[in-house]
Amino acid sequence: MVVNDSLKALEFLRSHNYYHLNKYFHEFMDTTGNFRDGITFETIETIYENDAWLRNHLFSLIEPFELKIKTIIANHISLKYGSDVFYRFDIYENVNAWQNTINAVLRDVKRDSSHPVVAWHMEHYNGLFPMWVLIEFFTLGSTSRFFGNLRNTDKNEIADNFNISGYLLASWLKSISLLRNFCAHNGQLFRRIYTSAPFLPSFFNWPSNENRSLFSISLVLKRLSTGEDWQLLVNGLIHRELIQPFLGDYGFPQDWRSYLNNQ
């Protein structure tokens, strides 16, 4: 690797663990473990900073969607089945999956026993929580699993709030929850191949078999975000010169603006 400025590189390494950067190094090594010719430390640093920029901006889109979908799910099934719907195994597709969700969520609830809402329900309702309270303790991952275990009728009725099918929303939730975890925990986005690929129907005008990149999940986020929030990301991509040479490494096509731009 070529290091053009040793002092600057050393300063960067003081605040960024070598093994945290190691996964980026391997993207530019050959089969013998040596760096390919012309690779500079400054290139790695730029790619890392691009990833950090993307994580922050993507998280700002995922966060309001997470709040919205959790609110819609809680309202829908509470009104339809009652406040104790979380404890009713009979309305879910798979009893074992339902039990796993219950165990995980209640474990998180009890871990936060000093929370005034938790303390109140523990004292006055013997630890039984209505769905609209419990949903606040769901992670996006547990929300995805919970939604995926609902009956198809309920999935479709909830997904209708986004003008899509329950099948699509289940697929998209799974992909977005995975991306959220990468964004929240400093995960690598550069050249990542996503195992939970979103299903992309024909209205995206994008090949459905090319759905394992960040770009494909970006198409989904555009559909689920407000126009104003989404355009902030697109404008940032347009004006961030450091990321332009690397957009292909995130699965962006040459004409990416025609897919992502609202204007």
Secondary structure, DSSP 8 states (H G I E B T S, - for coil): -B-S-HHHHHHHHHHS-HHHHHHHHHTTB-TTS-B-TT-BHHHHHHHHHHHHHHHHHHHHHHHHHHHHHHHHHHHHHHHHH-TTGGG-GGGBS-HHHHHHHHHHHHHHHHHTTTSHHHHHHHHHSTT---HHHHGGG--HHHHHHHHHTB-HHHHHHHHGGGTS-HHHHHHHHHHHHHHHHHHHTT---TT---SS-----GGG-S-TT--SSHHHHHHHHHHHS-HHHHHHHHHHHHH-GGGGGGGGGGT--TTHHHHH---
